[in-house]
């Protein structure tokens, strides 16, 4: 079924997710479609988070902000339902992860504002087309993600450090990988770090903060991109009364195509 999913369009995959037929990570699905991270907050905290995104566009590139109480992301996926169309959601209360669910129909509120942030899964198709393998897709697992010591610029209650995703890249292809991903600033763009994990506070590359460990071969170097899981790490420090996110790697697939968000 995996090959079939790769060839399906974003709307059909969202429908399968809504029906509970897909509940795993979305890397490699609907190739060429832009995938997005999710943050949902009550209106009271939404302005602070909007400012946080504007001040930290690398980890939090905004694709969509819904109207208060509106569960349809009209600008990126007409007819979609933000309450059901993500494979797995995380619920945080005062910074503590209190649950993972497959939909949020029962807890949706009229004062919620949803933010969709660009996801680096979206430029992986461009990497593959350029002949650069994407290890977590090849190994059929989730991308490794790490909490770093790279500070984000604070806004209101939101402050903390950046989360990054990592892909092993051959030494001979690092320049090409930077060039390819630089074309996609709306989905994190160019890497934020190349090489030694310890320089950005990662003590053990084999133990990601989120996602799965992947193989790094002798002719490869770890390359790190800003990650939209950053708000989840920030939430643990900001401790808003309630915050709903996607589970790491379980993204919202939009109707936008990669080239729609690519720079010239």
Secondary structure, 3 states (H helix, E strand, C coil): CHHHHHHCCHHHHHHHHHCCCCCCCCCCCCCCEEEEEEEEEEHHHHHHHHHHHHHCCCCCCEEEECCCCCCCCCCCCCCCCCCCCCCCEEEEECCEEEEEECCCHHHCCCCEEEEEEECCHHHHHHHHHCCCCCHHHHCCCCCEEEEEEEECCCECCECCEEEEEEEEEEHHHHHHHHHHHHCCHHHCCCCCEECCHHHHCCCCCCCCCECCCCCCCCCEEEEEEECCCHHHHHHHHHCCCCEEEECCCCCEEEEEEHHHCCCC
